Amino acid sequence: MGLIYNYILGYDTEDNTWFHNVDAESDFMEGKTVFNTKYEEYISEYQGDGIYLSDAERLIESFNESVEILNQKEIEAVAKKLIAFHEAVERITNERNNNV
């Protein structure tokens, strides 16, 4: 049986962070985030009584680690933009001071 795990990635523009949007998975996919290729239907990772599909925990962990990497890259990108802006302001200020 082939299983295709699907997760929804969200982006919050208020704090500029990526996140695993489990609420959207629940709302849009009714919690059935895994496609069973044999039966051509979506099923839930949660099988009941505290039991999950065998790869679910590992894949969610991997997905969340990837989200953390995205957030780190977002922080680095913003930092680069701030440095570039600061350097531009400094350059313009120096040019104005040299012309006075």
N, C-alpha and C positions, 0 to 999 in steps of 0.2 A: 504494500500500500504506500503510495507516494503522498506526502503531505507538504503543502505549501503554507508556511506561516506568514501571516500578514500583520503588520503593525502600522499604526498611524503616527506619523511624526508631526508634531505641532511646533509653531514658532510664535512666541509671545513678543509683540512689538513694544510692550511697555517696559520690559526689562531686557529685551534683545537676547532671549534664550530659547534654545530648542528643548523639547521635552517629548516623552512618550505619552501620547494623548489617549489614555485608557478610557476617558469619558466619551470621546468620539467613537472609539471602538465599540463601546457599549451601545451608544445611541445609533450609530450608522450600521453596525454589523451585528447588533444584538448579542455581542460577546462571542460570536462565532467567527473567530479570526483565522481559522485553519481550514484550508481547502483540501479535502480528501479526493485525490485524483481517481481513485478506484471507483468510488461511488458518486463522484461528481457532485459533492455537496460540501457546504461549510459546516464545521463542527467547532465546539468550544475546546480550548486547551484544558479547561477544568473538567474532569470526568466525574466529580462528586466524591464525597467522603475524604476530602483532602488530597485526592489523587489528580495529578496533571499528566498530560501526554509526556512521553519519555524525554523528548528534546526541549520541552517548553522552558524549563528553568534555565538551561544553558543558553538558549537563544535569546531569552529576555535579558539575561545578564549581558550577553554580547551586544545586544541592541542598545542597552542603557550605557554601556561603555562607549559605544560609537557616538551616542548623543553627547556624552561628556567631552569627547574629542571635538565634536562640532562646536560646542560651547567654548572650549579653549581656543579653537581657531577663530571664533567670533571675537573673543576678547583680544587676541593678537591682532586681528584686522583693525579693530577699533583703535588699539594702541598705536599702530602704524599710522593711521589717519591723523590721530592727535599729534604725533611727533611731526608728521609732514606739515600740519597746520602751524604748529609752534615754530618750526624752522622757517616757514614762509613769512610769518609775522615778524620774526626776528630779522630776516633778510630785508624786508620792506622797511622796518624801523631803522636798520643800519643805513640803508640807502638814503632815507630821508635825513638822517642825522649828518651824513656825509655831504649832502647837498645844501645844508644850512650854513 
